[in-house]
Amino acid sequence: MGKIGIIGVGQTPFVRGYPGSIRELAFDGFKDAMGDAQISAKDIDASIICSAPEYDKQRSPAGVFAEYLGLTPQPTFYLESLCSSSSMGVRTAYALVKSGLHDVVVVIGFQKMSEISSAESQERMGRGADIQWESPFGTMMPAYYAMYARGHMEKYGTTPDDLALIRVKAATYGQINEKAVYRKPVNFEMFSDPDNAMSGPVASPLRVGDCCANADGSSCVIVASEEKAKSFSKKPVWILGLGSASTAVNMAGRDLFSGLTVAQQAGEQAYKMAGISAKDVDVAEVHDCFTIAELMAYENLGFAKPGEGKELIKGKETYKEGSIPVNVDGGLLSKGHPIGATGGSQIRTIVLQLRGEAGDMQVKDPEIGLVHNIGGVGLYGNVTVLGR
């Protein structure tokens, strides 16, 4: 069936409290991508709507969005895999186009997390774990990742200072990303200042500065067949490799000392499909919901050997000018994390990088980019390799 390309990407600014409805929120990201692709609704064969449903008051948002965006009577459906929903949506769009069933598929990820209170949001996040055996005991996302952080520290001698360096990098680029919710500078000294909010405890060893923030936002990725991509776009970005994996829901079924197995497995699949290795990646977006998550991603994706990820951030190798730039848009730590929109936002960043359109965040002449998007506490893992 030929290659599959991305011909348009879009994203809203990620904000604390979006004032409109979810259909308006989705429209803003959709409009951005449609303008990027220079196509109209009649050119789209199908739509995939992605979010984490526990935050939505609207049931079955796919039909609501399709009507509002002028995408009826084309087929539409709803897809979720927690925080990796929209990268899973792109994977599904790839399959739909590769099969020949459709030529152009739009993937819209969204989340309006401000529709519910922070307490309700945390409770729903907990229900991403097993509601029979785990979440009733009060576990929350920071506590889960804190266990991984503690395991990494015990096995490899990683320190909280190593994690703080990751947040400093995120803020370096968040300040220049107009789409980011957190655009303030963060310096290393803040983490040792007891009067600074960044140093405040959340779930030891993770502090406020180690955690990303909830946000409202939408993203949009338009996937097309090779023929359509070449006819619509002067700079299509090609999907070279896709990997996806899952693992045990309960922490009792995990090895907390080896990072996220789903990331390693999905990465290996994506590298094999693309015919590359980790050393061929020029720029990456990884799922840094917590600083420890980015550190584990370095190692799970093969950018560093196990236990040596901290050396990458110490040497600034993951900065824009380094050997493997990672999250040079600020990542989730600065952009915020509107769950269903996150994967699409990551893909947008890499598409712009490969097209040479990332502005102040642009890496020099990248040819291959990677997106690492995790759902839940490493329950789902998606890795997407893109090339220009």
N, C-alpha and C positions, 0 to 999 in steps of 0.2 A: 504493500500500500504506500510505500515511500516514507519520507520523513514526516514528523509531526512538529509543528512550530508554534510559537507564541507570537501573536501579531499585535496584541494590545495589553497594556497593564494600567491599572489605576488604583488609587487609594485616597481615602479621606485623610485629613489630619486626625490623629488619634487624640481624643479629648477626655476630660473627666466627666462632663455631663452634656451630652448632645441634646439640644433643645427640641428636636423634631421627633417624628415617628421612625420606626425601624424601616419602613418602606422608603422614607425620604433619605435615611442614612444609606441604605443600599443604592439608591439612585445616584447619590453623590460619587460613590466609587465607580459605579457603572458608567456614568457620564464621562468620568476621567479616562477610563479605559477605551470607551467608544471613540472619544476624541483622539486618543493616541493611535488607535487602529484605523481611523477614518472610514468607518463602516456604519451602517444603519441597522436597526432592529430586524429588518427583513432579510439581512444576510446571515442571521443566527439561526441555526437549526434546532438547538436545544439549550437548556439552561440547567445548571446544578447550583443549588443554594446550600450553603454550609454554615453551621453554627453549632454551639453546644446548647441543646434545647432547654436545659434546666434553668437557663437565665431568661428565656423568652416567655412573654405573656401570650404572644400570638402562637397558636398551634398551627402546624403545617404552613410555615411562611412561604414555601416555594410558590404555591398558587397565588398568594397575595402579591408577591414580588413580580411574578410573570405578568399578571394583569397590569400592575402599576407601571412596569417598564416596557410595556408593549410587546411582550414576548409570547403572547397567545396567538394562535392555537398550537404553537410548537410545544413539544413535550418539555416538562420541567419536573425535577424531583429534588428531594431533600436528602442531604448526606451529613453524617456526623461521626467524628472519631475524636471527640474532646478537642484539645488544643491543636491537633493536627488535621482538623476537618477540611480546611481549604486546600492544603497540599494533597490530601487524599482525593479531594474534588478534582484537582488537576490530573492526578493519576487516572481517575475514572474517565475524565474527558479524553485523555490520551487513548484509552482503550476504546471508547465510543468512536473516535475518529479513525483509529488504526483498523478497526473492524470494518469500516466502510459504512457504518450505520448513519453517521453524520459527518459533515464536512467542517462545520464551525460550531464550537460549543463554548458558551460563556460560563465561567465559574465565579460565583459571587460569595464571598465570605463576610460575615457581619457578626457583631455583638454589641448590644446596648446594655452594658452591665449596670449602668446607673438606674435601670428600671426597678432594681431591687436594692435593699440596703446592704451595707458591707457585711453585717452579721448574716443576712440571708445568703449573700454571695459565698461566704466562707463555708456555710453549712452545705451549700450545693456543691462546692468544690470537694468537700469531704465525701459526698455521695458518688464522686467519680471512682472511689474505691469500693470494695465489696461491702454492701450495706448489711450483710448478715454477719460477717466475721471480722470486719475491720473498722469501718467508719463509725459504728455506734460507740467506739471507745474514744472518740473525740479527735482522731488524727486529722490534721489539716495539711495543705500543700507545703508550707514552710517546714513543718515537722518531718514530713517524708524526705524532703531534700536535705534537711539537716542530718538525717541518718546517713545519707550517702556522703555528705561532707565529712562527718565524723569517721566513717569508714575509710575514706581517702586519706584523711589525716593520720589515722592509726597505721595504715599500711605503708604510706609513702612519705610521711613527714611533712605533708602540706600544712600550711599555716593560714590563719585568718588574714594575715597580711598579703599572702598570695592572692586570695579572693578579692581583697580590696583593690588590688591593681587592675582587676578585670572591670570593676565598676568605674574606676578612674578613666579607663580607655573608653568605656561606653559613653560616659559623659563628655569626653573629648569630642566625640562625633555627634552625640545628641544635640549639642549646642548649635551645630550647623545644619541640622535636619529640621526643616520647617514643618514636617509631618509629625514630629515627636511631641509627646505630652510633657516630658521632663527635659527642659533645655537649660538647666542651670549647671554651672561648673561644679565638679566634685574633685577634691584633692585628697591625697593619701592621709594627711594629718587629721582630717575629719573623723576618721575611724578610731583614733586614739583620744579624741576629745569627748569626755563624758557628757558635756553640755550640747554636743552636736547631735541632731536627729539621726544622722547616718550611723552613729555608733550604738544606737539604741537596740537592746536585745529583742529578737523575735522568737527564734527557736535555736538555741545554742548548737553550733557555733555561728549560725547565721544572724546577721544584724539587719537593721532597716535598709542599709545601703546594699546589702546582698540580694535584695528582693525586688522584682519588678512590680509595677503598679497596674491595677485594673484600669481599663479605659473603654471608651466607646469608639467604634470605627467600622469601616468596611473596606474591602479590597476587591479587585476584579481582575481576572486573567482570562484572556480570549485565546483559545486553542484552535488550530486549524490544520487541515491537511496540507501536504507540500504544495499542491497545485494552488489552493486558495491562499496559502501563506505568501507564495511568490507573486500572486496577482494583486493581493491587497497591500503588502508591506515591502518597503525598500530595505528594511533591516529585520527580517524575521530572526528570532532566536530559537534554536532547535533543541528539542528535548532529546538528550543523548542517552540518558540512563535513569531508571526508576528502581527504587528498592523500598520494600515495606515489610515490617515484621511486628509481631506482638509477643507478649510474655504473660507470666502469671500475674493475676490481679493483686494478690496478697503479698505483702513484704516477706512473709514466712517462706514464700516460694522463690525468693530472689537471693542472689549473691550481691551483697551491698558493698563489696570491695572491688568490683570489676567494672564499675560504671553502668551504663545502660546497654544491655545486650541487644535491645531492638535497634539502637543506633549503629552498633557494630555490624549486625546482620544486614540491615537495610543498606548501609554504606557499601558492604562487600557486594551486594546484589547490583547496586547502581554502578559501581566501578566496573564490574564484569560486563554489564550490558553496554556501557559506554566505551569499553575497551581501554580504560585508563587506570591509573593508580592514584593514590593520595597526592603524590608529588607533582602530578599534572594539574592540580587545582590551583587556579590563580587568585580566586577570591571566594569567600564563603560566608553564608549566613547560617548561624547555628542558634538553636533554641535556648536562649539564656534567660529563662524565667527566674533563675537564681544564678549567682556567680559560679557556684559549684557545677551547675549544668553546662556552662560554657567550658569550664576546665575539663570536665569529663568528655565533652564533645571533641576536644583536641585529640584526646587519646583514643576514643572509640572510632573516630574517623581516620586514624592513622597519620594525623599531622605530627603527632609525638608518640613516643613509646609510653606504655603504662607507667605512671608516676612522674613522667617528665614534662607533662603539660605546663606545669608551673614555670618551667624554664623558658617557654615561648613567651609568656606574658612578662616575665622579668626582663627578657631581652628585647621586648617590644616587637617581636617577630609577627604578632598578629595585628599590629598597627598598619595603616595604609601603606607605609613605605617598607614594611617587613616582608619576610619570605612567604608568609601565608596570611594575607589580610583577612580578618574575621570581624563581622558585624561593624563595618565602618559606616553604618547608618545609625549607630547607637544601640542596635539590638533591642530586645524587649525591655532591657533594663532602663533605657532612655525613651524608646518609642511608646512604651506601654504595651499591654497585652489584652486587646479585645479578642477573646479566644478564637472565635470562628474566622476572624479576619487576619490572624497572624501569619499563617502559611502563605497566603496570597500576597501579603505585604513583603515577606521575605523574598518570594519569587520576583516581585516587582523590582526590588532592589538589585537583584542579580541581573535581570533583564536590562535595566538601565546601565549597569556596569558594563555588560557585554556590548551594548550599543554605544558606549562612550558618552552617555548622557547623564552621568551621576553628579555633575557639577563639582562642588568643593570636596565631595566624598569619593571622587573618581580615582580608581586604582589604575596604574599605568598599563595600558594595552592588555587587558585580560582576554583570554580566549576561551577558558573553561571556568564556569562557576558552579558552586554547589549550595544546595539548600538542605538543611537538617531541621526537621520539624517534629517535635515530640508531643504525643497526646497523653494527658494524665501524668502520673509519676512513672514515665517510661513504660506505660502500658502499650502504646502504639508508637511506632517509629516510621517516618517517611524520609527518604533521601532522594533528592532530585538533582541530576547533573544536566547542566545546560551549556550549550556551545554556540558561538556566533558563526 
